[in-house]
Amino acid sequence: MTESTAPKTVAQIEADIVAARTRLAGTVDELHTRTAPKEIVRRQVETAKVKFAEATRTESGDLRTERVAALAAAAVALIGLGVWRRHRG
């Protein structure tokens, strides 16, 4: 028999089990960290910051004034709508 086809010893099997447990524990810990509410919020905030920067800045970093003005106008319109609804109802 060659070494690749030789049956494993009990010690080798136990070592394989310990290694598999260690890998599984690491995977479970990573999944727990990734699915923690604070981590999810942190990733969403980071994504929003990146998207906002991409929407308001050129590739060279210059401010896109037309987009910033449009965002400001939309914010003013939403605030105005909220104030109008409060006074109306």
mmCIF file as gemmi writes it, N, C-alpha and C atoms, coordinates in Angstrom:
data_model
loop_
_atom_site.group_PDB
_atom_site.id
_atom_site.type_symbol
_atom_site.label_atom_id
_atom_site.label_alt_id
_atom_site.label_comp_id
_atom_site.label_asym_id
_atom_site.label_entity_id
_atom_site.label_seq_id
_atom_site.pdbx_PDB_ins_code
_atom_site.Cartn_x
_atom_site.Cartn_y
_atom_site.Cartn_z
_atom_site.occupancy
_atom_site.B_iso_or_equiv
_atom_site.pdbx_formal_charge
_atom_site.auth_seq_id
_atom_site.auth_asym_id
_atom_site.pdbx_PDB_model_num
ATOM 1 N N . MET Axp A 1 ? 0.832 -1.185 0 1 0 ? 1 A 1
ATOM 2 C CA . MET Axp A 1 ? 0 0 0 1 0 ? 1 A 1
ATOM 3 C C . MET Axp A 1 ? 0.873 1.244 0 1 0 ? 1 A 1
ATOM 4 N N . THR Axp A 2 ? 0.44 2.225 -0.765 1 0 ? 2 A 1
ATOM 5 C CA . THR Axp A 2 ? 1.149 3.495 -0.733 1 0 ? 2 A 1
ATOM 6 C C . THR Axp A 2 ? 0.622 4.315 0.426 1 0 ? 2 A 1
ATOM 7 N N . GLU Axp A 3 ? 1.343 5.385 0.74 1 0 ? 3 A 1
ATOM 8 C CA . GLU Axp A 3 ? 0.95 6.206 1.887 1 0 ? 3 A 1
ATOM 9 C C . GLU Axp A 3 ? -0.386 6.895 1.67 1 0 ? 3 A 1
ATOM 10 N N . SER Axp A 4 ? -0.725 7.242 0.413 1 0 ? 4 A 1
ATOM 11 C CA . SER Axp A 4 ? -1.99 7.927 0.149 1 0 ? 4 A 1
ATOM 12 C C . SER Axp A 4 ? -3.188 6.998 0.301 1 0 ? 4 A 1
ATOM 13 N N . THR Axp A 5 ? -2.978 5.681 0.154 1 0 ? 5 A 1
ATOM 14 C CA . THR Axp A 5 ? -4.086 4.746 0.299 1 0 ? 5 A 1
ATOM 15 C C . THR Axp A 5 ? -4.05 3.989 1.624 1 0 ? 5 A 1
ATOM 16 N N . ALA Axp A 6 ? -3.012 4.21 2.413 1 0 ? 6 A 1
ATOM 17 C CA . ALA Axp A 6 ? -2.906 3.527 3.706 1 0 ? 6 A 1
ATOM 18 C C . ALA Axp A 6 ? -3.981 4.065 4.633 1 0 ? 6 A 1
ATOM 19 N N . PRO Axp A 7 ? -4.567 3.194 5.441 1 0 ? 7 A 1
ATOM 20 C CA . PRO Axp A 7 ? -5.603 3.661 6.369 1 0 ? 7 A 1
ATOM 21 C C . PRO Axp A 7 ? -5.006 4.628 7.389 1 0 ? 7 A 1
ATOM 22 N N . LYS Axp A 8 ? -5.829 5.582 7.785 1 0 ? 8 A 1
ATOM 23 C CA . LYS Axp A 8 ? -5.375 6.577 8.759 1 0 ? 8 A 1
ATOM 24 C C . LYS Axp A 8 ? -5.364 5.96 10.145 1 0 ? 8 A 1
ATOM 25 N N . THR Axp A 9 ? -4.438 6.442 10.923 1 0 ? 9 A 1
ATOM 26 C CA . THR Axp A 9 ? -4.396 6.002 12.313 1 0 ? 9 A 1
ATOM 27 C C . THR Axp A 9 ? -5.444 6.774 13.105 1 0 ? 9 A 1
ATOM 28 N N . VAL Axp A 10 ? -5.726 6.296 14.294 1 0 ? 10 A 1
ATOM 29 C CA . VAL Axp A 10 ? -6.686 6.971 15.171 1 0 ? 10 A 1
ATOM 30 C C . VAL Axp A 10 ? -6.197 8.388 15.471 1 0 ? 10 A 1
ATOM 31 N N . ALA Axp A 11 ? -4.92 8.55 15.672 1 0 ? 11 A 1
ATOM 32 C CA . ALA Axp A 11 ? -4.356 9.877 15.969 1 0 ? 11 A 1
ATOM 33 C C . ALA Axp A 11 ? -4.548 10.821 14.784 1 0 ? 11 A 1
ATOM 34 N N . GLN Axp A 12 ? -4.374 10.309 13.566 1 0 ? 12 A 1
ATOM 35 C CA . GLN Axp A 12 ? -4.572 11.148 12.379 1 0 ? 12 A 1
ATOM 36 C C . GLN Axp A 12 ? -6.037 11.549 12.231 1 0 ? 12 A 1
ATOM 37 N N . ILE Axp A 13 ? -6.929 10.616 12.482 1 0 ? 13 A 1
ATOM 38 C CA . ILE Axp A 13 ? -8.361 10.916 12.393 1 0 ? 13 A 1
ATOM 39 C C . ILE Axp A 13 ? -8.751 11.95 13.449 1 0 ? 13 A 1
ATOM 40 N N . GLU Axp A 14 ? -8.233 11.781 14.666 1 0 ? 14 A 1
ATOM 41 C CA . GLU Axp A 14 ? -8.515 12.757 15.732 1 0 ? 14 A 1
ATOM 42 C C . GLU Axp A 14 ? -7.96 14.128 15.372 1 0 ? 14 A 1
ATOM 43 N N . ALA Axp A 15 ? -6.788 14.177 14.782 1 0 ? 15 A 1
ATOM 44 C CA . ALA Axp A 15 ? -6.196 15.453 14.364 1 0 ? 15 A 1
ATOM 45 C C . ALA Axp A 15 ? -7.044 16.106 13.275 1 0 ? 15 A 1
ATOM 46 N N . ASP Axp A 16 ? -7.554 15.286 12.338 1 0 ? 16 A 1
ATOM 47 C CA . ASP Axp A 16 ? -8.437 15.814 11.288 1 0 ? 16 A 1
ATOM 48 C C . ASP Axp A 16 ? -9.713 16.405 11.895 1 0 ? 16 A 1
ATOM 49 N N . ILE Axp A 17 ? -10.261 15.713 12.895 1 0 ? 17 A 1
ATOM 50 C CA . ILE Axp A 17 ? -11.49 16.189 13.553 1 0 ? 17 A 1
ATOM 51 C C . ILE Axp A 17 ? -11.226 17.504 14.277 1 0 ? 17 A 1
ATOM 52 N N . VAL Axp A 18 ? -10.102 17.583 14.984 1 0 ? 18 A 1
ATOM 53 C CA . VAL Axp A 18 ? -9.749 18.819 15.695 1 0 ? 18 A 1
ATOM 54 C C . VAL Axp A 18 ? -9.582 19.964 14.694 1 0 ? 18 A 1
ATOM 55 N N . ALA Axp A 19 ? -8.922 19.711 13.574 1 0 ? 19 A 1
ATOM 56 C CA . ALA Axp A 19 ? -8.716 20.751 12.557 1 0 ? 19 A 1
ATOM 57 C C . ALA Axp A 19 ? -10.053 21.192 11.969 1 0 ? 19 A 1
ATOM 58 N N . ALA Axp A 20 ? -10.939 20.232 11.699 1 0 ? 20 A 1
ATOM 59 C CA . ALA Axp A 20 ? -12.259 20.572 11.142 1 0 ? 20 A 1
ATOM 60 C C . ALA Axp A 20 ? -13.065 21.393 12.151 1 0 ? 20 A 1
ATOM 61 N N . ARG Axp A 21 ? -13.002 21.013 13.432 1 0 ? 21 A 1
ATOM 62 C CA . ARG Axp A 21 ? -13.7 21.785 14.476 1 0 ? 21 A 1
ATOM 63 C C . ARG Axp A 21 ? -13.183 23.209 14.553 1 0 ? 21 A 1
ATOM 64 N N . THR Axp A 22 ? -11.876 23.355 14.47 1 0 ? 22 A 1
ATOM 65 C CA . THR Axp A 22 ? -11.263 24.686 14.531 1 0 ? 22 A 1
ATOM 66 C C . THR Axp A 22 ? -11.729 25.539 13.351 1 0 ? 22 A 1
ATOM 67 N N . ARG Axp A 23 ? -11.729 24.954 12.153 1 0 ? 23 A 1
ATOM 68 C CA . ARG Axp A 23 ? -12.202 25.706 10.97 1 0 ? 23 A 1
ATOM 69 C C . ARG Axp A 23 ? -13.668 26.074 11.112 1 0 ? 23 A 1
ATOM 70 N N . LEU Axp A 24 ? -14.481 25.147 11.588 1 0 ? 24 A 1
ATOM 71 C CA . LEU Axp A 24 ? -15.912 25.398 11.775 1 0 ? 24 A 1
ATOM 72 C C . LEU Axp A 24 ? -16.145 26.495 12.806 1 0 ? 24 A 1
ATOM 73 N N . ALA Axp A 25 ? -15.4 26.467 13.899 1 0 ? 25 A 1
ATOM 74 C CA . ALA Axp A 25 ? -15.543 27.501 14.933 1 0 ? 25 A 1
ATOM 75 C C . ALA Axp A 25 ? -15.19 28.871 14.36 1 0 ? 25 A 1
ATOM 76 N N . GLY Axp A 26 ? -14.14 28.929 13.541 1 0 ? 26 A 1
ATOM 77 C CA . GLY Axp A 26 ? -13.768 30.198 12.915 1 0 ? 26 A 1
ATOM 78 C C . GLY Axp A 26 ? -14.851 30.697 11.978 1 0 ? 26 A 1
ATOM 79 N N . THR Axp A 27 ? -15.447 29.795 11.219 1 0 ? 27 A 1
ATOM 80 C CA . THR Axp A 27 ? -16.52 30.161 10.296 1 0 ? 27 A 1
ATOM 81 C C . THR Axp A 27 ? -17.746 30.666 11.053 1 0 ? 27 A 1
ATOM 82 N N . VAL Axp A 28 ? -18.105 29.969 12.133 1 0 ? 28 A 1
ATOM 83 C CA . VAL Axp A 28 ? -19.258 30.391 12.938 1 0 ? 28 A 1
ATOM 84 C C . VAL Axp A 28 ? -18.996 31.766 13.538 1 0 ? 28 A 1
ATOM 85 N N . ASP Axp A 29 ? -17.792 32 14.06 1 0 ? 29 A 1
ATOM 86 C CA . ASP Axp A 29 ? -17.452 33.311 14.624 1 0 ? 29 A 1
ATOM 87 C C . ASP Axp A 29 ? -17.536 34.408 13.573 1 0 ? 29 A 1
ATOM 88 N N . GLU Axp A 30 ? -17.043 34.123 12.375 1 0 ? 30 A 1
ATOM 89 C CA . GLU Axp A 30 ? -17.093 35.115 11.298 1 0 ? 30 A 1
ATOM 90 C C . GLU Axp A 30 ? -18.534 35.431 10.91 1 0 ? 30 A 1
ATOM 91 N N . LEU Axp A 31 ? -19.362 34.398 10.8 1 0 ? 31 A 1
ATOM 92 C CA . LEU Axp A 31 ? -20.777 34.612 10.466 1 0 ? 31 A 1
ATOM 93 C C . LEU Axp A 31 ? -21.476 35.405 11.565 1 0 ? 31 A 1
ATOM 94 N N . HIS Axp A 32 ? -21.167 35.121 12.8 1 0 ? 32 A 1
ATOM 95 C CA . HIS Axp A 32 ? -21.761 35.862 13.921 1 0 ? 32 A 1
ATOM 96 C C . HIS Axp A 32 ? -21.384 37.333 13.847 1 0 ? 32 A 1
ATOM 97 N N . THR Axp A 33 ? -20.127 37.605 13.551 1 0 ? 33 A 1
ATOM 98 C CA . THR Axp A 33 ? -19.661 38.994 13.442 1 0 ? 33 A 1
ATOM 99 C C . THR Axp A 33 ? -20.34 39.702 12.272 1 0 ? 33 A 1
ATOM 100 N N . ARG Axp A 34 ? -20.404 39.039 11.132 1 0 ? 34 A 1
ATOM 101 C CA . ARG Axp A 34 ? -21.005 39.655 9.939 1 0 ? 34 A 1
ATOM 102 C C . ARG Axp A 34 ? -22.487 39.942 10.11 1 0 ? 34 A 1
ATOM 103 N N . THR Axp A 35 ? -23.184 39.137 10.895 1 0 ? 35 A 1
ATOM 104 C CA . THR Axp A 35 ? -24.626 39.301 11.03 1 0 ? 35 A 1
ATOM 105 C C . THR Axp A 35 ? -25.028 40.078 12.277 1 0 ? 35 A 1
ATOM 106 N N . ALA Axp A 36 ? -24.054 40.585 13.02 1 0 ? 36 A 1
ATOM 107 C CA . ALA Axp A 36 ? -24.373 41.403 14.19 1 0 ? 36 A 1
ATOM 108 C C . ALA Axp A 36 ? -25.024 42.706 13.717 1 0 ? 36 A 1
ATOM 109 N N . PRO Axp A 37 ? -26.09 43.15 14.373 1 0 ? 37 A 1
ATOM 110 C CA . PRO Axp A 37 ? -26.788 44.363 13.937 1 0 ? 37 A 1
ATOM 111 C C . PRO Axp A 37 ? -25.87 45.582 13.798 1 0 ? 37 A 1
ATOM 112 N N . LYS Axp A 38 ? -24.953 45.769 14.727 1 0 ? 38 A 1
ATOM 113 C CA . LYS Axp A 38 ? -24.043 46.929 14.634 1 0 ? 38 A 1
ATOM 114 C C . LYS Axp A 38 ? -23.165 46.84 13.393 1 0 ? 38 A 1
ATOM 115 N N . GLU Axp A 39 ? -22.729 45.641 13.049 1 0 ? 39 A 1
ATOM 116 C CA . GLU Axp A 39 ? -21.891 45.459 11.865 1 0 ? 39 A 1
ATOM 117 C C . GLU Axp A 39 ? -22.693 45.706 10.594 1 0 ? 39 A 1
ATOM 118 N N . ILE Axp A 40 ? -23.924 45.261 10.567 1 0 ? 40 A 1
ATOM 119 C CA . ILE Axp A 40 ? -24.785 45.495 9.4 1 0 ? 40 A 1
ATOM 120 C C . ILE Axp A 40 ? -25.005 46.99 9.216 1 0 ? 40 A 1
ATOM 121 N N . VAL Axp A 41 ? -25.298 47.694 10.312 1 0 ? 41 A 1
ATOM 122 C CA . VAL Axp A 41 ? -25.5 49.147 10.242 1 0 ? 41 A 1
ATOM 123 C C . VAL Axp A 41 ? -24.223 49.828 9.786 1 0 ? 41 A 1
ATOM 124 N N . ARG Axp A 42 ? -23.071 49.399 10.319 1 0 ? 42 A 1
ATOM 125 C CA . ARG Axp A 42 ? -21.795 50.017 9.94 1 0 ? 42 A 1
ATOM 126 C C . ARG Axp A 42 ? -21.56 49.866 8.439 1 0 ? 42 A 1
ATOM 127 N N . ARG Axp A 43 ? -21.821 48.676 7.896 1 0 ? 43 A 1
ATOM 128 C CA . ARG Axp A 43 ? -21.626 48.468 6.457 1 0 ? 43 A 1
ATOM 129 C C . ARG Axp A 43 ? -22.595 49.311 5.635 1 0 ? 43 A 1
ATOM 130 N N . GLN Axp A 44 ? -23.856 49.418 6.09 1 0 ? 44 A 1
ATOM 131 C CA . GLN Axp A 44 ? -24.834 50.212 5.352 1 0 ? 44 A 1
ATOM 132 C C . GLN Axp A 44 ? -24.467 51.688 5.37 1 0 ? 44 A 1
ATOM 133 N N . VAL Axp A 45 ? -23.999 52.182 6.509 1 0 ? 45 A 1
ATOM 134 C CA . VAL Axp A 45 ? -23.58 53.586 6.598 1 0 ? 45 A 1
ATOM 135 C C . VAL Axp A 45 ? -22.389 53.828 5.676 1 0 ? 45 A 1
ATOM 136 N N . GLU Axp A 46 ? -21.437 52.915 5.679 1 0 ? 46 A 1
ATOM 137 C CA . GLU Axp A 46 ? -20.27 53.06 4.814 1 0 ? 46 A 1
ATOM 138 C C . GLU Axp A 46 ? -20.681 53.058 3.342 1 0 ? 46 A 1
ATOM 139 N N . THR Axp A 47 ? -21.584 52.185 2.971 1 0 ? 47 A 1
ATOM 140 C CA . THR Axp A 47 ? -22.073 52.136 1.59 1 0 ? 47 A 1
ATOM 141 C C . THR Axp A 47 ? -22.782 53.434 1.22 1 0 ? 47 A 1
ATOM 142 N N . ALA Axp A 48 ? -23.601 53.957 2.127 1 0 ? 48 A 1
ATOM 143 C CA . ALA Axp A 48 ? -24.31 55.209 1.867 1 0 ? 48 A 1
ATOM 144 C C . ALA Axp A 48 ? -23.327 56.361 1.694 1 0 ? 48 A 1
ATOM 145 N N . LYS Axp A 49 ? -22.283 56.395 2.515 1 0 ? 49 A 1
ATOM 146 C CA . LYS Axp A 49 ? -21.271 57.458 2.392 1 0 ? 49 A 1
ATOM 147 C C . LYS Axp A 49 ? -20.579 57.396 1.035 1 0 ? 49 A 1
ATOM 148 N N . VAL Axp A 50 ? -20.23 56.191 0.62 1 0 ? 50 A 1
ATOM 149 C CA . VAL Axp A 50 ? -19.552 56.024 -0.669 1 0 ? 50 A 1
ATOM 150 C C . VAL Axp A 50 ? -20.473 56.446 -1.808 1 0 ? 50 A 1
ATOM 151 N N . LYS Axp A 51 ? -21.724 56.016 -1.767 1 0 ? 51 A 1
ATOM 152 C CA . LYS Axp A 51 ? -22.67 56.385 -2.829 1 0 ? 51 A 1
ATOM 153 C C . LYS Axp A 51 ? -22.909 57.888 -2.855 1 0 ? 51 A 1
ATOM 154 N N . PHE Axp A 52 ? -23.016 58.506 -1.674 1 0 ? 52 A 1
ATOM 155 C CA . PHE Axp A 52 ? -23.217 59.956 -1.618 1 0 ? 52 A 1
ATOM 156 C C . PHE Axp A 52 ? -22.007 60.674 -2.208 1 0 ? 52 A 1
ATOM 157 N N . ALA Axp A 53 ? -20.816 60.211 -1.849 1 0 ? 53 A 1
ATOM 158 C CA . ALA Axp A 53 ? -19.599 60.831 -2.391 1 0 ? 53 A 1
ATOM 159 C C . ALA Axp A 53 ? -19.54 60.662 -3.91 1 0 ? 53 A 1
ATOM 160 N N . GLU Axp A 54 ? -19.899 59.481 -4.401 1 0 ? 54 A 1
ATOM 161 C CA . GLU Axp A 54 ? -19.9 59.253 -5.85 1 0 ? 54 A 1
ATOM 162 C C . GLU Axp A 54 ? -20.925 60.141 -6.546 1 0 ? 54 A 1
ATOM 163 N N . ALA Axp A 55 ? -22.048 60.4 -5.893 1 0 ? 55 A 1
ATOM 164 C CA . ALA Axp A 55 ? -23.105 61.205 -6.501 1 0 ? 55 A 1
ATOM 165 C C . ALA Axp A 55 ? -22.771 62.686 -6.482 1 0 ? 55 A 1
ATOM 166 N N . THR Axp A 56 ? -21.978 63.131 -5.505 1 0 ? 56 A 1
ATOM 167 C CA . THR Axp A 56 ? -21.737 64.561 -5.352 1 0 ? 56 A 1
ATOM 168 C C . THR Axp A 56 ? -20.333 64.996 -5.746 1 0 ? 56 A 1
ATOM 169 N N . ARG Axp A 57 ? -19.482 64.054 -6.094 1 0 ? 57 A 1
ATOM 170 C CA . ARG Axp A 57 ? -18.099 64.385 -6.469 1 0 ? 57 A 1
ATOM 171 C C . ARG Axp A 57 ? -17.757 63.749 -7.808 1 0 ? 57 A 1
ATOM 172 N N . THR Axp A 58 ? -16.889 64.442 -8.538 1 0 ? 58 A 1
ATOM 173 C CA . THR Axp A 58 ? -16.371 63.869 -9.777 1 0 ? 58 A 1
ATOM 174 C C . THR Axp A 58 ? -15.256 62.893 -9.426 1 0 ? 58 A 1
ATOM 175 N N . GLU Axp A 59 ? -14.75 62.183 -10.423 1 0 ? 59 A 1
ATOM 176 C CA . GLU Axp A 59 ? -13.663 61.241 -10.177 1 0 ? 59 A 1
ATOM 177 C C . GLU Axp A 59 ? -12.42 61.95 -9.661 1 0 ? 59 A 1
ATOM 178 N N . SER Axp A 60 ? -12.24 63.214 -10.032 1 0 ? 60 A 1
ATOM 179 C CA . SER Axp A 60 ? -11.078 63.978 -9.566 1 0 ? 60 A 1
ATOM 180 C C . SER Axp A 60 ? -11.319 64.608 -8.198 1 0 ? 60 A 1
ATOM 181 N N . GLY Axp A 61 ? -12.538 64.445 -7.653 1 0 ? 61 A 1
ATOM 182 C CA . GLY Axp A 61 ? -12.817 64.969 -6.322 1 0 ? 61 A 1
ATOM 183 C C . GLY Axp A 61 ? -13.511 66.319 -6.302 1 0 ? 61 A 1
ATOM 184 N N . ASP Axp A 62 ? -13.769 66.894 -7.47 1 0 ? 62 A 1
ATOM 185 C CA . ASP Axp A 62 ? -14.456 68.189 -7.523 1 0 ? 62 A 1
ATOM 186 C C . ASP Axp A 62 ? -15.939 68.019 -7.205 1 0 ? 62 A 1
ATOM 187 N N . LEU Axp A 63 ? -16.509 69.037 -6.579 1 0 ? 63 A 1
ATOM 188 C CA . LEU Axp A 63 ? -17.916 69.009 -6.206 1 0 ? 63 A 1
ATOM 189 C C . LEU Axp A 63 ? -18.789 69.16 -7.45 1 0 ? 63 A 1
ATOM 190 N N . ARG Axp A 64 ? -19.812 68.342 -7.55 1 0 ? 64 A 1
ATOM 191 C CA . ARG Axp A 64 ? -20.771 68.447 -8.654 1 0 ? 64 A 1
ATOM 192 C C . ARG Axp A 64 ? -21.906 69.344 -8.164 1 0 ? 64 A 1
ATOM 193 N N . THR Axp A 65 ? -21.773 70.632 -8.41 1 0 ? 65 A 1
ATOM 194 C CA . THR Axp A 65 ? -22.71 71.61 -7.854 1 0 ? 65 A 1
ATOM 195 C C . THR Axp A 65 ? -24.141 71.389 -8.333 1 0 ? 65 A 1
ATOM 196 N N . GLU Axp A 66 ? -24.312 70.923 -9.564 1 0 ? 66 A 1
ATOM 197 C CA . GLU Axp A 66 ? -25.673 70.718 -10.067 1 0 ? 66 A 1
ATOM 198 C C . GLU Axp A 66 ? -26.356 69.587 -9.297 1 0 ? 66 A 1
ATOM 199 N N . ARG Axp A 67 ? -25.619 68.564 -8.94 1 0 ? 67 A 1
ATOM 200 C CA . ARG Axp A 67 ? -26.208 67.46 -8.167 1 0 ? 67 A 1
ATOM 201 C C . ARG Axp A 67 ? -26.451 67.865 -6.719 1 0 ? 67 A 1
ATOM 202 N N . VAL Axp A 68 ? -25.516 68.622 -6.153 1 0 ? 68 A 1
ATOM 203 C CA . VAL Axp A 68 ? -25.699 69.084 -4.774 1 0 ? 68 A 1
ATOM 204 C C . VAL Axp A 68 ? -26.916 69.998 -4.707 1 0 ? 68 A 1
ATOM 205 N N . ALA Axp A 69 ? -27.067 70.862 -5.698 1 0 ? 69 A 1
ATOM 206 C CA . ALA Axp A 69 ? -28.228 71.758 -5.731 1 0 ? 69 A 1
ATOM 207 C C . ALA Axp A 69 ? -29.521 70.95 -5.856 1 0 ? 69 A 1
ATOM 208 N N . ALA Axp A 70 ? -29.515 69.912 -6.668 1 0 ? 70 A 1
ATOM 209 C CA . ALA Axp A 70 ? -30.709 69.073 -6.824 1 0 ? 70 A 1
ATOM 210 C C . ALA Axp A 70 ? -31.032 68.353 -5.515 1 0 ? 70 A 1
ATOM 211 N N . LEU Axp A 71 ? -30.02 67.845 -4.827 1 0 ? 71 A 1
ATOM 212 C CA . LEU Axp A 71 ? -30.247 67.192 -3.534 1 0 ? 71 A 1
ATOM 213 C C . LEU Axp A 71 ? -30.788 68.178 -2.501 1 0 ? 71 A 1
ATOM 214 N N . ALA Axp A 72 ? -30.235 69.39 -2.485 1 0 ? 72 A 1
ATOM 215 C CA . ALA Axp A 72 ? -30.712 70.413 -1.551 1 0 ? 72 A 1
ATOM 216 C C . ALA Axp A 72 ? -32.158 70.791 -1.873 1 0 ? 72 A 1
ATOM 217 N N . ALA Axp A 73 ? -32.479 70.935 -3.149 1 0 ? 73 A 1
ATOM 218 C CA . ALA Axp A 73 ? -33.852 71.275 -3.531 1 0 ? 73 A 1
ATOM 219 C C . ALA Axp A 73 ? -34.818 70.166 -3.119 1 0 ? 73 A 1
ATOM 220 N N . ALA Axp A 74 ? -34.405 68.913 -3.283 1 0 ? 74 A 1
ATOM 221 C CA . ALA Axp A 74 ? -35.257 67.794 -2.879 1 0 ? 74 A 1
ATOM 222 C C . ALA Axp A 74 ? -35.468 67.796 -1.365 1 0 ? 74 A 1
ATOM 223 N N . ALA Axp A 75 ? -34.41 68.096 -0.614 1 0 ? 75 A 1
ATOM 224 C CA . ALA Axp A 75 ? -34.533 68.148 0.847 1 0 ? 75 A 1
ATOM 225 C C . ALA Axp A 75 ? -35.475 69.258 1.268 1 0 ? 75 A 1
ATOM 226 N N . VAL Axp A 76 ? -35.353 70.423 0.648 1 0 ? 76 A 1
ATOM 227 C CA . VAL Axp A 76 ? -36.233 71.548 0.965 1 0 ? 76 A 1
ATOM 228 C C . VAL Axp A 76 ? -37.68 71.196 0.624 1 0 ? 76 A 1
ATOM 229 N N . ALA Axp A 77 ? -37.886 70.533 -0.508 1 0 ? 77 A 1
ATOM 230 C CA . ALA Axp A 77 ? -39.239 70.143 -0.901 1 0 ? 77 A 1
ATOM 231 C C . ALA Axp A 77 ? -39.837 69.156 0.101 1 0 ? 77 A 1
ATOM 232 N N . LEU Axp A 78 ? -39.049 68.196 0.565 1 0 ? 78 A 1
ATOM 233 C CA . LEU Axp A 78 ? -39.55 67.235 1.546 1 0 ? 78 A 1
ATOM 234 C C . LEU Axp A 78 ? -39.875 67.902 2.874 1 0 ? 78 A 1
ATOM 235 N N . ILE Axp A 79 ? -39.017 68.806 3.3 1 0 ? 79 A 1
ATOM 236 C CA . ILE Axp A 79 ? -39.275 69.536 4.545 1 0 ? 79 A 1
ATOM 237 C C . ILE Axp A 79 ? -40.53 70.388 4.391 1 0 ? 79 A 1
ATOM 238 N N . GLY Axp A 80 ? -40.643 71.082 3.256 1 0 ? 80 A 1
ATOM 239 C CA . GLY Axp A 80 ? -41.83 71.894 2.999 1 0 ? 80 A 1
ATOM 240 C C . GLY Axp A 80 ? -43.093 71.056 2.987 1 0 ? 80 A 1
ATOM 241 N N . LEU Axp A 81 ? -43.041 69.891 2.385 1 0 ? 81 A 1
ATOM 242 C CA . LEU Axp A 81 ? -44.191 68.995 2.359 1 0 ? 81 A 1
ATOM 243 C C . LEU Axp A 81 ? -44.576 68.569 3.774 1 0 ? 81 A 1
ATOM 244 N N . GLY Axp A 82 ? -43.579 68.275 4.59 1 0 ? 82 A 1
ATOM 245 C CA . GLY Axp A 82 ? -43.84 67.888 5.979 1 0 ? 82 A 1
ATOM 246 C C . GLY Axp A 82 ? -44.48 69.008 6.767 1 0 ? 82 A 1
ATOM 247 N N . VAL Axp A 83 ? -43.987 70.223 6.6 1 0 ? 83 A 1
ATOM 248 C CA . VAL Axp A 83 ? -44.564 71.376 7.3 1 0 ? 83 A 1
ATOM 249 C C . VAL Axp A 83 ? -45.99 71.622 6.811 1 0 ? 83 A 1
ATOM 250 N N . TRP Axp A 84 ? -46.216 71.535 5.532 1 0 ? 84 A 1
ATOM 251 C CA . TRP Axp A 84 ? -47.544 71.759 4.957 1 0 ? 84 A 1
ATOM 252 C C . TRP Axp A 84 ? -48.528 70.726 5.503 1 0 ? 84 A 1
ATOM 253 N N . ARG Axp A 85 ? -48.121 69.462 5.588 1 0 ? 85 A 1
ATOM 254 C CA . ARG Axp A 85 ? -49.006 68.407 6.098 1 0 ? 85 A 1
ATOM 255 C C . ARG Axp A 85 ? -49.339 68.616 7.569 1 0 ? 85 A 1
ATOM 256 N N . ARG Axp A 86 ? -48.387 69.107 8.354 1 0 ? 86 A 1
ATOM 257 C CA . ARG Axp A 86 ? -48.655 69.354 9.779 1 0 ? 86 A 1
ATOM 258 C C . ARG Axp A 86 ? -49.658 70.477 9.968 1 0 ? 86 A 1
ATOM 259 N N . HIS Axp A 87 ? -49.511 71.537 9.171 1 0 ? 87 A 1
ATOM 260 C CA . HIS Axp A 87 ? -50.425 72.673 9.294 1 0 ? 87 A 1
ATOM 261 C C . HIS Axp A 87 ? -51.821 72.315 8.781 1 0 ? 87 A 1
ATOM 262 N N . ARG Axp A 88 ? -51.852 71.447 7.796 1 0 ? 88 A 1
ATOM 263 C CA . ARG Axp A 88 ? -53.129 71.074 7.187 1 0 ? 88 A 1
ATOM 264 C C . ARG Axp A 88 ? -53.937 70.124 8.07 1 0 ? 88 A 1
ATOM 265 N N . GLY Axp A 89 ? -53.266 69.232 8.736 1 0 ? 89 A 1
ATOM 266 C CA . GLY Axp A 89 ? -54.015 68.199 9.413 1 0 ? 89 A 1
ATOM 267 C C . GLY Axp A 89 ? -53.83 68.208 10.858 1 0 ? 89 A 1
